[in-house]
Every structure is written in C-alpha cells, then in structure tokens.
Amino acid sequence: MIKFIIAAVVLVGVGVAIYYGRFLFTKKVVREEVPVEMKASSRSLREGSFENIDFIHKGSGRALILEDVNGHKLLRFENLEVTNGPDLYVYLSRNPRPTKDKDSLGDFINLGRLKGNVGDQNYELTQDSDGYQSVVIWCRQFNALFSFATLR
C-alpha cells in the first residue's frame, strides 16, 4: 500500500511539474508594429524599463505610453522579455514600485491578457491613464508579480 501511495505522489508530482514547467521553457513571441495612424504622429508621454522581481520572475524591455495628435493613447512594449507563466495579465497601477503583494498595486486598470512573453506588443488605452505610475505583469492564477516598469 505504501508503494502505491508513493507511486501516486510521484506521478502527480511529475504531472504538475510537466504542466507548470513548460511555461519556464517556452516562449510566445509577438511582433506587433506601431499602428500606422500612431507611427506618423505619435509622441511618447512616459516610459519605463521592466525589472526583475527575483531569480525566477524576470523582465526586461521597455514600456511606453504613446499619444497621437487626436489624443488616442497606446501602451507599447518594445523588446519585452518576461518569464512565461500561466494566466499573465497586464495592469496599469498607481503604485510606481509594486511588490509581490497584490494589495500593493492599489487602484489598477486591467488591460487584459499578456499577448506573449517575448517581443513587441500594443494595448489600447481607453481609460484615463494619467495617474497610473507603473505597468505590471501579474499572474492571476498564482497571485504573483512577474515584472513591472515604473513610468517616468
């Protein structure tokens, strides 16, 4: 009976490791261009660089808020590379330096799922983003901070 329990625990452990471990070794690359209407007439309002959180949750690349002549705003990631994981979302937070505690985000705007953990991508800003001071990559499944960029 003990051998059966040990075998079951090992099989479950291997299954869990394979399911969640695949995120550590796979990359989803996204290569979105700046939209044509933004390319010709946009200016960068604020920008920041993604930071590492710890030895597992790492991030690099730039986050920019672009605005065109008509006042339309866009959040753009350039050369993003962040540790992959399940259920990753993009938030704008009022806290310039959020911590691993979700309460540290304070008031935030959910911009939707992260499109990919590598590359260039765009997120339309439909709400007023003026008071928000950082861009956050957050894993909802594990309630974990993966990376953030303080906007200056």
Backbone bond lengths (Angstrom), bond angles and torsions (degrees), N, CA, C in turn:
res aa  C-N    CA-C-N  psi(-1)  N-CA   C-N-CA  omega(-1)  CA-C   N-CA-C  phi
1 M - - - 1.450 - - 1.531 111.35 -
2 I 1.333 117.07 -40.52 1.460 120.57 -179.84 1.529 109.97 -64.87
3 K 1.340 116.88 -38.57 1.466 119.82 178.19 1.530 110.47 -62.22
4 F 1.331 116.45 -38.39 1.463 120.31 178.44 1.528 110.79 -64.23
5 I 1.308 117.69 -44.15 1.472 122.05 179.62 1.526 110.10 -63.36
6 I 1.330 116.68 -44.76 1.467 120.38 179.04 1.530 110.10 -61.88
7 A 1.333 116.98 -44.41 1.468 120.80 179.43 1.532 110.69 -62.30
8 A 1.326 116.72 -41.62 1.472 120.37 179.48 1.523 111.05 -64.17
9 V 1.330 116.69 -43.07 1.467 120.70 179.27 1.529 110.14 -63.55
10 V 1.316 117.16 -42.96 1.465 121.11 179.32 1.528 110.41 -63.36
11 L 1.328 117.59 -44.76 1.462 120.48 179.76 1.525 111.87 -63.47
12 V 1.310 116.98 -42.66 1.467 120.03 177.36 1.523 109.67 -64.05
13 G 1.327 117.29 -43.65 1.466 121.20 178.90 1.516 112.18 -60.65
14 V 1.320 117.22 -42.27 1.463 121.04 178.50 1.527 109.94 -65.11
15 G 1.322 116.80 -42.31 1.465 120.27 178.71 1.516 112.32 -61.55
16 V 1.316 116.81 -45.11 1.468 121.38 178.53 1.525 110.19 -64.09
17 A 1.332 117.00 -43.24 1.470 120.71 179.93 1.524 111.13 -62.77
18 I 1.321 117.20 -40.18 1.467 120.16 178.89 1.523 110.13 -67.07
19 Y 1.341 117.19 -45.03 1.468 120.33 -177.90 1.526 111.44 -61.90
20 Y 1.320 117.65 -51.83 1.460 120.28 -176.40 1.525 112.80 -83.57
21 G 1.313 117.72 -28.37 1.458 121.15 179.49 1.513 113.07 -67.09
22 R 1.324 116.52 -26.50 1.474 119.34 -179.44 1.518 111.90 -61.24
23 F 1.332 117.37 -29.41 1.460 119.96 179.45 1.528 111.40 -67.13
24 L 1.327 116.75 -31.11 1.464 119.97 -179.16 1.525 112.29 -71.43
25 F 1.326 116.55 -22.99 1.460 119.73 -173.08 1.528 113.58 -114.36
26 T 1.327 117.00 5.42 1.458 119.77 178.01 1.523 109.70 -117.83
27 K 1.311 114.89 152.28 1.463 120.84 177.61 1.519 108.18 -127.37
28 K 1.316 115.42 137.29 1.459 120.65 171.69 1.519 106.61 -109.52
29 V 1.336 115.58 108.64 1.463 121.98 -175.13 1.527 109.44 -92.75
30 V 1.331 115.78 131.11 1.466 122.88 176.91 1.524 107.37 -123.72
31 R 1.324 116.56 132.30 1.472 121.27 179.74 1.531 109.45 -127.11
32 E 1.323 117.05 73.75 1.462 120.82 177.64 1.524 109.61 -88.51
33 E 1.312 115.19 139.05 1.464 121.53 175.27 1.528 108.90 -85.16
34 V 1.324 115.92 159.68 1.460 119.70 169.40 1.524 106.04 -65.60
35 P 1.347 118.87 131.82 1.463 119.52 179.53 1.530 111.32 -54.93
36 V 1.323 116.21 145.51 1.465 122.33 -175.62 1.522 111.15 -54.14
37 E 1.337 117.28 -43.80 1.462 120.06 -177.64 1.528 112.30 -66.02
38 M 1.332 117.66 -24.30 1.467 121.61 178.04 1.527 111.09 -87.88
39 K 1.320 116.28 -32.27 1.462 121.03 -173.10 1.529 112.05 -59.28
40 A 1.311 116.57 -43.66 1.463 120.59 -173.55 1.526 113.23 -78.72
41 S 1.337 116.58 -28.54 1.465 117.07 -169.53 1.522 114.36 -131.63
42 S 1.312 118.47 20.09 1.467 118.62 -176.17 1.524 111.75 -96.56
43 R 1.317 113.43 158.48 1.462 120.06 173.53 1.520 107.22 -133.70
44 S 1.312 116.12 151.42 1.460 121.48 179.33 1.522 108.97 -84.39
45 L 1.337 116.12 121.82 1.460 120.72 178.24 1.525 111.17 -83.96
46 R 1.330 115.21 -47.07 1.467 121.06 179.89 1.518 108.43 -149.85
47 E 1.327 115.17 156.91 1.458 119.34 176.82 1.516 110.37 -154.03
48 G 1.326 114.99 163.97 1.456 121.32 178.12 1.513 110.10 -161.37
49 S 1.322 116.33 169.08 1.464 122.70 -179.81 1.520 109.93 -111.64
50 F 1.333 115.79 138.47 1.460 120.53 178.36 1.522 110.16 -69.21
51 E 1.330 116.06 145.94 1.463 122.74 -175.90 1.524 111.41 -119.76
52 N 1.341 115.44 154.71 1.457 121.66 171.54 1.524 108.91 -74.09
53 I 1.329 116.20 142.66 1.462 121.27 176.76 1.526 109.68 -96.32
54 D 1.321 116.70 -45.74 1.464 122.71 177.53 1.527 107.29 -157.14
55 F 1.335 117.47 -167.34 1.466 119.67 -175.12 1.532 113.13 -71.40
56 I 1.319 118.22 -13.07 1.465 121.39 177.48 1.525 111.25 -102.06
57 H 1.312 117.10 -46.18 1.468 122.68 -175.07 1.526 109.50 -92.97
58 K 1.331 114.62 97.70 1.465 120.36 -174.89 1.522 110.53 -119.48
59 G 1.331 114.83 148.91 1.455 119.56 178.06 1.515 111.12 -149.09
60 S 1.325 115.87 147.04 1.462 121.75 173.82 1.521 107.76 -150.50
61 G 1.315 115.73 167.32 1.453 121.89 -176.83 1.516 110.11 110.80
62 R 1.336 115.23 -179.85 1.470 120.14 -176.02 1.521 110.92 -116.25
63 A 1.330 114.41 147.65 1.465 122.51 170.06 1.521 106.87 -115.79
64 L 1.325 117.02 131.33 1.468 121.92 -179.45 1.524 109.47 -130.36
65 I 1.306 116.61 142.30 1.458 120.82 168.35 1.520 106.56 -104.14
66 L 1.334 114.98 116.81 1.461 122.12 -179.60 1.524 109.36 -104.94
67 E 1.329 115.80 147.64 1.465 121.17 176.76 1.522 108.44 -134.20
68 D 1.342 116.25 133.88 1.463 118.86 177.10 1.530 109.97 -92.44
69 V 1.326 117.16 179.90 1.471 121.51 -175.36 1.527 112.46 -66.08
70 N 1.332 117.64 -19.24 1.465 121.44 178.99 1.524 112.67 -91.42
71 G 1.336 117.15 1.41 1.456 120.97 178.97 1.515 115.16 88.71
72 H 1.340 118.49 3.20 1.463 120.96 176.90 1.526 108.96 -73.10
73 K 1.335 115.33 135.29 1.468 119.87 -177.90 1.521 111.01 -114.43
74 L 1.327 113.58 150.56 1.453 121.99 -177.36 1.521 108.47 -141.17
75 L 1.333 116.41 133.38 1.465 120.87 170.45 1.515 106.42 -92.87
76 R 1.322 116.96 126.38 1.466 122.05 -178.34 1.517 110.25 -123.89
77 F 1.328 115.46 134.74 1.459 121.96 171.45 1.521 107.39 -103.98
78 E 1.327 116.38 130.70 1.459 121.46 175.85 1.519 109.17 -121.24
79 N 1.327 115.14 132.03 1.473 122.34 -179.60 1.523 111.87 54.71
80 L 1.326 116.30 35.89 1.464 120.49 178.54 1.521 109.97 -65.34
81 E 1.299 115.61 136.95 1.461 122.29 168.17 1.516 106.58 -145.99
82 V 1.333 115.46 111.54 1.456 121.48 -178.24 1.526 107.79 -131.19
83 T 1.322 116.42 148.13 1.456 120.88 176.53 1.521 108.60 -52.85
84 N 1.326 117.23 132.10 1.454 120.68 179.63 1.522 109.86 -76.44
85 G 1.300 115.96 156.45 1.453 121.34 178.76 1.513 109.82 -170.30
86 P 1.329 116.33 171.30 1.461 119.18 178.65 1.527 110.81 -80.10
87 D 1.305 116.55 148.11 1.467 121.24 167.28 1.529 113.30 60.14
88 L 1.338 117.23 42.71 1.469 121.02 -179.59 1.528 110.78 -84.48
89 Y 1.323 115.73 134.83 1.465 122.89 -178.86 1.520 110.47 -126.04
90 V 1.332 115.08 158.01 1.461 122.68 177.43 1.526 107.66 -108.01
91 Y 1.329 115.84 124.47 1.461 121.95 177.88 1.526 109.41 -122.79
92 L 1.321 115.79 150.51 1.461 122.42 163.67 1.517 105.70 -103.20
93 S 1.326 117.20 127.68 1.464 122.22 -177.39 1.521 110.63 -117.84
94 R 1.317 115.40 150.52 1.468 120.19 175.43 1.532 111.26 -77.74
95 N 1.332 117.39 -18.89 1.463 121.82 179.61 1.534 108.87 -82.64
96 P 1.328 118.93 124.17 1.467 119.93 -178.99 1.529 113.52 -69.44
97 R 1.342 117.74 -24.05 1.468 121.06 -177.94 1.530 109.71 -137.98
98 P 1.332 117.40 75.07 1.463 119.39 -179.47 1.526 111.31 -65.28
99 T 1.320 115.04 156.52 1.462 121.67 178.68 1.528 109.14 -110.40
100 K 1.318 116.67 -170.86 1.459 121.40 -179.02 1.525 112.72 -70.62
101 D 1.325 117.66 -11.34 1.456 122.87 179.92 1.531 109.02 -87.32
102 K 1.332 117.43 124.17 1.469 119.84 -177.06 1.526 111.82 -60.04
103 D 1.326 117.97 -30.75 1.469 120.24 178.13 1.528 111.56 -60.88
104 S 1.332 117.14 -24.39 1.467 120.12 -179.55 1.530 112.06 -68.77
105 L 1.334 117.02 -16.62 1.461 119.63 177.74 1.522 111.01 -67.49
106 G 1.333 116.04 -28.14 1.456 119.42 -176.00 1.519 109.60 63.18
107 D 1.314 116.22 -144.26 1.454 122.00 177.04 1.527 107.79 -70.82
108 F 1.340 117.26 128.92 1.462 119.10 179.87 1.520 111.05 -142.30
109 I 1.324 115.04 159.51 1.463 123.08 175.17 1.526 107.60 -109.26
110 N 1.330 116.82 129.26 1.456 122.40 176.35 1.530 108.05 -88.36
111 L 1.325 116.82 116.84 1.468 121.84 179.84 1.523 112.71 -94.89
112 G 1.329 117.14 0.82 1.459 121.04 177.23 1.516 112.56 106.40
113 R 1.322 114.09 -176.87 1.469 120.91 -178.84 1.522 111.56 -64.24
114 L 1.330 115.34 144.30 1.459 121.07 171.54 1.530 107.06 -65.02
115 K 1.317 117.14 129.02 1.465 121.52 -175.50 1.520 112.41 -72.19
116 G 1.309 117.08 -32.90 1.454 122.30 179.56 1.509 108.52 -168.50
117 N 1.312 117.12 157.59 1.467 118.66 -177.12 1.532 112.81 -92.25
118 V 1.336 116.88 -0.25 1.463 121.23 178.45 1.527 108.75 -138.93
119 G 1.337 116.25 138.32 1.458 119.98 170.78 1.508 114.95 115.72
120 D 1.331 114.31 -157.52 1.464 123.86 -176.65 1.522 108.31 -112.84
121 Q 1.331 117.01 132.85 1.458 120.13 -179.10 1.515 111.51 -151.46
122 N 1.333 114.85 157.97 1.458 122.51 -175.00 1.525 110.52 -123.51
123 Y 1.333 115.56 144.06 1.458 123.11 175.02 1.521 107.73 -133.90
124 E 1.327 116.35 121.76 1.456 120.36 -179.56 1.524 109.39 -71.80
125 L 1.318 115.58 136.20 1.462 121.25 177.34 1.521 107.96 -101.26
126 T 1.325 116.06 108.39 1.459 120.41 -179.23 1.522 111.50 -97.27
127 Q 1.320 117.34 -18.57 1.459 121.50 178.41 1.525 108.99 -102.48
128 D 1.315 115.06 164.87 1.461 120.25 176.97 1.528 108.65 -66.80
129 S 1.312 116.72 124.07 1.467 121.24 -176.61 1.523 112.39 -107.13
130 D 1.322 117.91 7.81 1.465 120.85 -172.12 1.523 114.36 -59.90
131 G 1.319 119.26 -40.24 1.461 120.52 -175.73 1.516 114.74 -85.93
132 Y 1.318 117.19 0.38 1.463 120.37 -175.59 1.522 109.31 -91.93
133 Q 1.337 115.36 134.47 1.456 119.91 -168.63 1.523 114.96 -113.23
134 S 1.337 117.54 -5.15 1.463 118.33 177.61 1.521 110.63 -150.66
135 V 1.327 114.34 156.97 1.458 123.27 172.15 1.521 105.97 -106.38
136 V 1.323 116.60 132.07 1.459 121.71 -173.05 1.528 109.92 -123.67
137 I 1.335 116.76 136.13 1.460 122.77 169.08 1.528 105.47 -103.06
138 W 1.334 116.43 115.21 1.463 122.04 -172.04 1.521 110.26 -125.47
139 C 1.338 117.01 135.42 1.464 122.69 175.25 1.526 107.98 -94.30
140 R 1.327 116.20 111.71 1.465 119.27 -178.36 1.524 111.58 -72.72
141 Q 1.322 117.25 -34.24 1.462 119.87 -177.54 1.529 111.69 -60.99
142 F 1.331 116.99 -41.25 1.463 120.66 -178.36 1.520 112.93 -107.62
143 N 1.348 116.29 5.50 1.466 120.41 179.61 1.529 110.03 51.89
144 A 1.350 115.09 52.87 1.467 120.39 -171.98 1.527 111.68 -130.42
145 L 1.320 115.32 138.72 1.460 122.84 174.45 1.527 108.78 -80.25
146 F 1.342 117.17 124.60 1.460 121.16 178.57 1.520 111.87 -98.54
147 S 1.328 117.71 -37.59 1.460 121.71 176.93 1.521 108.59 -170.79
148 F 1.332 115.71 164.90 1.460 120.70 173.80 1.520 108.84 -152.68
149 A 1.329 114.62 160.43 1.467 121.94 175.52 1.524 107.35 -131.69
150 T 1.329 116.59 121.91 1.461 121.26 175.59 1.523 108.21 -76.99
151 L 1.329 115.89 128.30 1.469 121.14 -178.01 1.514 110.17 -90.19
152 R 1.337 116.56 128.78 1.466 121.84 178.85 1.506 109.48 -123.16
